[in-house]
Amino acid sequence: MRRVLAPLVLIALLVPAGCGGDEPGGGDGGGPPAAAERFLDEFVDADGRVVRHDQGGDTVSEGQAYAMLVAAEIGDRERFDRIWSWTARELQGRDGLLAWQWRDGRVADREPAADADLDAAVALRRAADRFDRPAYAREARRIARAALRRETARTRAGSLLVAGPWARERRVVNPSYLDPGAFAELGGRWTQIAEGAREAIGELLERQELPPDWAEVKQDGTLGEAAAPNGGAPPQFGWEAVRLPLRLAAACDDDASRELAARMWEPLRRDPGRLPRGLDGAPWGGPAAAGMAGAAAAAAAAGDDDAARELLAEAEQREREQPTYFGSALLALAHTAWDPAC
């Protein structure tokens, strides 16, 4: 299985017919390259650290992996090298996995997060091909092997990626970490885990229209919704789950995953209020850019290109007015790792 990556493909979707080569939004800085560059310029420091300026100035492994994916896709070798060098130096443990949080000059939480580990492995694998760096491929395999050992759990339906090493005993799953197309890229046992991920997501969507932020593997091996593991939010389609349609819509030759993404569009089209609202008291009253990016992926997978165009244009406008780490990251990923024309 091959994930189709085309950083300029969204120009065809976002630029109205007859507008020539203008960028979406009348050439005011929208579109695929601009979305990627805006995220990297706004949130990546010169040393390669991704800073959550709107969330206290810390760094999380998720953000480092997002930036690696974006830099690899747009072919920015110099910036990719800096981002990975900082990540390896500051976050990577002896087993290859990445500490989750860094703050005030040091690691604040050494617990790995499975999504960041897998995203980093995939980014390294892609960078190895794009930049002709075999060492990156070796590092990708090292991280993927460690994730198999420490971040998967056996269920009656086979192995499944759990949220991190801490989640193995309780078999806690974050559905938005499940990325069948990316898993298949890693090969080996990850191919079977990709198949299990599609099956688990399908079961979730059979029982409810939209996936929850968090889930747990039940005794019968199926996946059921759960409250946030820190005892916070009840089961909901929130900030975590909005990433799932982005992941599922990204693999053009994976019809099963794209169909799962498409199934999420009808409930979102029918009730946009189900998308999470702006972060940290943002001034707008509607859905936040991160949620719009996820909804746009679902719309594109369902063939509703007009809706996808409108959602992305509005999300980009909001990010230009008030940049957010999460919104800018998901918009960059939507433009660089998702081909809505497939």
C-alpha positions as CSV (number, residue, x, y, z in Angstrom):
1,M,0.0,0.0,0.0
2,R,1.4,3.4,-0.9
3,R,0.3,6.7,0.4
4,V,0.0,9.2,-2.4
5,L,1.7,12.5,-1.5
6,A,1.3,15.5,-3.7
7,P,1.9,18.9,-2.0
8,L,0.4,21.0,-4.8
9,V,-2.7,18.9,-5.5
10,L,-5.0,21.1,-3.4
11,I,-4.5,24.0,-5.8
12,A,-6.9,22.2,-8.2
13,L,-9.5,22.0,-5.4
14,L,-9.0,25.3,-3.7
15,V,-8.6,27.6,-6.7
16,P,-11.9,28.5,-8.5
17,A,-12.1,27.7,-12.2
18,G,-10.9,30.6,-14.3
19,C,-8.6,32.0,-11.7
20,G,-5.4,30.9,-13.4
21,G,-2.6,30.2,-10.9
22,D,-3.8,32.5,-8.1
23,E,-3.7,31.0,-4.7
24,P,-7.0,30.5,-2.8
25,G,-8.3,33.6,-1.1
26,G,-7.4,35.8,-4.0
27,G,-3.7,35.2,-3.9
28,D,-3.3,36.4,-0.3
29,G,-1.1,33.6,1.0
30,G,-3.4,30.6,1.1
31,G,-2.9,27.2,-0.5
32,P,-0.7,24.2,-0.1
33,P,2.8,25.6,0.0
34,A,1.8,28.6,2.1
35,A,0.0,26.5,4.7
36,A,3.1,24.4,5.2
37,E,5.5,27.3,5.3
38,R,3.2,29.3,7.6
39,F,3.2,26.5,10.2
40,L,7.0,26.0,10.0
41,D,7.7,29.7,10.0
42,E,5.3,30.5,12.9
43,F,6.0,27.6,15.2
44,V,9.5,26.1,14.5
45,D,12.4,27.9,16.1
46,A,15.8,28.1,14.3
47,D,17.2,25.2,16.3
48,G,14.3,22.9,15.2
49,R,12.1,23.0,18.3
50,V,8.4,23.3,17.6
51,V,6.9,25.8,20.1
52,R,3.3,25.9,21.2
53,H,3.2,29.7,21.5
54,D,-0.5,29.7,22.2
55,Q,-0.3,26.9,24.8
56,G,2.3,28.1,27.2
57,G,5.4,27.9,25.1
58,D,6.1,24.2,25.7
59,T,7.0,21.5,23.1
60,V,5.4,18.1,22.6
61,S,6.6,15.2,20.6
62,E,3.4,15.3,18.4
63,G,4.4,18.8,17.2
64,Q,8.0,17.7,16.3
65,A,6.6,14.8,14.3
66,Y,4.0,17.0,12.5
67,A,6.8,19.4,11.5
68,M,8.9,16.5,10.3
69,L,6.0,15.3,8.1
70,V,5.5,18.7,6.7
71,A,9.2,19.5,6.0
72,A,9.7,16.1,4.3
73,E,6.7,16.6,2.1
74,I,7.6,20.0,0.8
75,G,11.2,18.9,0.4
76,D,12.8,21.2,3.0
77,R,15.8,19.1,3.8
78,E,17.6,21.7,5.9
79,R,14.6,22.3,8.1
80,F,13.9,18.6,8.4
81,D,17.4,18.0,9.5
82,R,17.2,20.6,12.2
83,I,13.8,19.4,13.5
84,W,14.9,15.8,13.7
85,S,18.3,16.7,15.3
86,W,16.5,18.7,18.0
87,T,14.0,15.9,18.5
88,A,16.6,13.1,18.7
89,R,18.8,15.2,21.1
90,E,16.2,16.4,23.5
91,L,13.3,13.9,23.4
92,Q,14.6,10.5,22.2
93,G,15.1,7.7,24.7
94,R,17.5,4.8,24.5
95,D,14.8,2.6,23.0
96,G,14.1,5.1,20.2
97,L,10.7,6.4,21.5
98,L,10.1,10.1,22.2
99,A,9.4,11.8,25.5
100,W,6.0,13.4,25.3
101,Q,6.7,16.9,26.7
102,W,9.6,19.4,27.0
103,R,9.4,22.6,28.9
104,D,11.8,25.2,30.4
105,G,14.9,23.7,28.9
106,R,14.3,20.0,29.8
107,V,12.0,17.0,29.4
108,A,8.9,17.5,31.6
109,D,7.3,14.2,31.0
110,R,9.2,11.2,29.6
111,E,6.2,9.0,28.8
112,P,6.0,8.5,25.0
113,A,2.9,9.1,23.0
114,A,2.2,6.5,20.3
115,D,1.0,9.0,17.6
116,A,4.2,11.0,17.7
117,D,6.4,7.9,17.7
118,L,4.6,6.5,14.6
119,D,4.4,9.9,12.8
120,A,8.1,10.5,13.4
121,A,9.0,7.0,12.1
122,V,6.9,7.6,8.9
123,A,8.4,11.0,8.4
124,L,11.9,9.6,8.7
125,R,11.1,6.9,6.2
126,R,9.8,9.4,3.7
127,A,12.8,11.7,4.3
128,A,15.1,8.8,3.7
129,D,13.7,8.4,0.2
130,R,13.3,12.1,-0.6
131,F,16.7,13.2,0.6
132,D,18.6,10.0,-0.1
133,R,19.5,9.5,3.6
134,P,19.7,5.8,4.5
135,A,20.4,6.7,8.1
136,Y,16.9,8.1,8.4
137,A,15.4,4.7,7.2
138,R,17.4,2.9,9.9
139,E,16.1,5.3,12.5
140,A,12.5,4.8,11.2
141,R,12.9,1.1,11.6
142,R,14.3,1.5,15.1
143,I,11.4,3.6,16.3
144,A,8.8,1.3,14.6
145,R,10.3,-1.8,16.3
146,A,10.2,-0.1,19.7
147,A,6.6,1.0,19.1
148,L,5.7,-2.6,18.3
149,R,7.2,-3.8,21.6
150,R,6.0,-1.0,23.9
151,E,2.9,0.6,22.3
152,T,0.8,-2.3,21.0
153,A,-1.5,-4.7,22.9
154,R,-2.9,-8.1,22.0
155,T,-6.6,-8.3,21.6
156,R,-8.9,-11.0,20.3
157,A,-8.9,-9.2,17.0
158,G,-5.1,-9.1,16.9
159,S,-2.5,-6.4,17.8
160,L,-3.7,-2.8,18.1
161,L,-1.8,0.4,18.7
162,V,-2.6,1.8,22.1
163,A,-2.0,5.3,23.3
164,G,1.5,4.7,24.8
165,P,3.3,2.3,27.1
166,W,1.2,3.4,30.0
167,A,-1.9,2.2,28.1
168,R,-1.0,-1.4,27.4
169,E,-2.5,-2.9,30.5
170,R,-5.8,-1.1,30.3
171,R,-5.7,-1.3,26.5
172,V,-6.5,2.4,26.1
173,V,-6.7,3.6,22.5
174,N,-6.8,7.0,21.0
175,P,-8.7,6.4,17.7
176,S,-7.0,9.5,16.1
177,Y,-3.6,7.7,16.5
178,L,-4.8,4.9,14.2
179,D,-3.4,5.6,10.7
180,P,-3.8,2.5,8.5
181,G,-2.1,4.1,5.5
182,A,1.0,5.1,7.5
183,F,1.2,1.8,9.3
184,A,1.2,0.0,6.0
185,E,4.1,2.2,4.8
186,L,6.2,0.8,7.7
187,G,5.7,-2.8,6.5
188,G,6.2,-6.0,8.4
189,R,3.8,-6.5,11.3
190,W,2.5,-3.0,10.8
191,T,0.6,-4.2,7.8
192,Q,-1.5,-6.5,10.0
193,I,-1.9,-3.7,12.5
194,A,-3.2,-1.5,9.7
195,E,-5.9,-4.0,8.9
196,G,-6.9,-4.3,12.5
197,A,-7.0,-0.5,12.8
198,R,-9.5,-0.2,9.9
199,E,-11.6,-2.9,11.5
200,A,-11.6,-1.2,14.9
201,I,-12.5,2.2,13.5
202,G,-15.3,0.6,11.4
203,E,-16.7,-1.0,14.5
204,L,-16.7,2.3,16.3
205,L,-18.6,4.0,13.5
206,E,-21.1,1.2,13.3
207,R,-22.1,2.1,16.9
208,Q,-21.9,5.9,16.7
209,E,-21.7,8.4,13.9
210,L,-18.4,10.0,14.9
211,P,-15.4,8.6,16.7
212,P,-14.6,9.4,20.4
213,D,-11.5,11.1,21.6
214,W,-10.7,8.0,23.7
215,A,-11.6,4.3,23.6
216,E,-10.8,1.1,25.4
217,V,-10.7,-2.5,24.1
218,K,-13.5,-4.5,25.6
219,Q,-13.3,-8.1,26.7
220,D,-14.7,-9.3,23.3
221,G,-11.9,-7.5,21.5
222,T,-14.1,-4.6,20.1
223,L,-13.4,-1.0,20.7
224,G,-15.7,1.1,22.9
225,E,-15.8,4.8,23.8
226,A,-14.2,5.9,27.0
227,A,-13.7,9.1,29.1
228,A,-10.4,10.9,28.9
229,P,-7.8,8.8,30.8
230,N,-6.9,11.7,33.0
231,G,-10.4,11.7,34.4
232,G,-11.4,14.8,32.5
233,A,-13.8,15.0,29.6
234,P,-16.5,12.4,29.0
235,P,-16.7,10.5,25.8
236,Q,-16.9,13.0,22.9
237,F,-15.9,13.8,19.4
238,G,-13.4,16.5,20.3
239,W,-9.9,17.9,19.8
240,E,-8.3,14.4,19.6
241,A,-10.8,12.8,17.2
242,V,-10.9,15.6,14.6
243,R,-7.5,14.2,13.4
244,L,-8.9,10.8,12.4
245,P,-10.6,11.8,9.1
246,L,-7.4,13.5,8.1
247,R,-5.4,10.3,8.6
248,L,-8.0,8.1,6.9
249,A,-8.4,10.4,3.8
250,A,-4.7,10.5,3.1
251,A,-4.1,7.2,1.4
252,C,-5.4,7.4,-2.1
253,D,-5.0,3.7,-2.8
254,D,-6.7,2.6,0.4
255,D,-10.4,2.7,-0.5
256,A,-11.5,1.2,2.8
257,S,-9.9,3.9,4.9
258,R,-11.2,6.7,2.6
259,E,-14.7,5.2,2.9
260,L,-14.4,5.4,6.7
261,A,-13.4,9.1,6.4
262,A,-16.3,9.7,4.1
263,R,-18.8,8.2,6.6
264,M,-17.9,11.0,9.0
265,W,-19.0,13.7,6.6
266,E,-22.8,13.4,6.8
267,P,-23.0,14.0,10.6
268,L,-20.6,16.9,10.4
269,R,-22.4,18.4,7.4
270,R,-25.8,18.0,9.1
271,D,-24.6,19.5,12.4
272,P,-21.4,21.6,12.2
273,G,-21.8,22.4,15.9
274,R,-20.4,19.0,16.7
275,L,-16.9,20.3,15.8
276,P,-14.9,21.6,18.7
277,R,-14.9,25.4,19.3
278,G,-11.9,27.8,19.3
279,L,-9.0,27.1,21.6
280,D,-8.3,29.3,24.7
281,G,-11.2,31.7,24.3
282,A,-10.6,32.5,20.7
283,P,-12.7,35.4,19.5
284,W,-14.8,33.6,16.9
285,G,-17.9,31.6,17.9
286,G,-17.8,28.9,15.3
287,P,-15.7,25.8,14.9
288,A,-11.9,26.1,15.2
289,A,-9.6,25.7,12.3
290,A,-8.3,22.3,13.5
291,G,-11.8,20.9,13.4
292,M,-12.5,22.4,10.0
293,A,-9.4,20.7,8.6
294,G,-10.7,17.3,9.8
295,A,-14.2,18.0,8.4
296,A,-12.7,19.1,5.1
297,A,-10.9,15.8,4.8
298,A,-14.2,13.9,5.5
299,A,-16.0,16.1,2.9
300,A,-13.3,15.4,0.2
301,A,-13.3,11.7,0.9
302,A,-17.1,11.8,0.4
303,G,-16.7,13.7,-2.9
304,D,-18.1,17.0,-1.6
305,D,-15.3,19.2,-2.9
306,D,-17.2,22.4,-2.6
307,A,-17.7,21.9,1.1
308,A,-14.0,21.0,1.5
309,R,-12.9,24.1,-0.3
310,E,-15.2,26.3,1.8
311,L,-14.0,24.7,5.1
312,L,-10.3,25.1,4.3
313,A,-10.7,28.7,3.1
314,E,-12.5,29.7,6.3
315,A,-10.0,27.7,8.5
316,E,-7.1,29.4,6.7
317,Q,-8.6,32.9,7.3
318,R,-9.0,32.2,11.0
319,E,-5.4,31.0,11.3
320,R,-4.1,34.1,9.5
321,E,-6.1,36.3,11.9
322,Q,-5.0,34.4,15.1
323,P,-2.5,31.6,14.6
324,T,-2.9,28.5,16.8
325,Y,-0.4,25.7,17.0
326,F,-2.9,22.9,16.5
327,G,-5.0,24.6,13.8
328,S,-1.9,25.6,11.8
329,A,-0.4,22.1,12.1
330,L,-3.6,20.3,10.9
331,L,-4.0,22.7,8.0
332,A,-0.4,22.1,7.0
333,L,-1.0,18.4,7.2
334,A,-4.2,18.6,5.2
335,H,-2.4,20.4,2.4
336,T,0.8,18.3,2.4
337,A,-0.3,14.8,3.3
338,W,-3.8,14.5,1.9
339,D,-4.8,14.3,-1.7
340,P,-8.6,15.1,-2.0
341,A,-8.5,14.6,-5.7
342,C,-7.9,10.8,-5.4
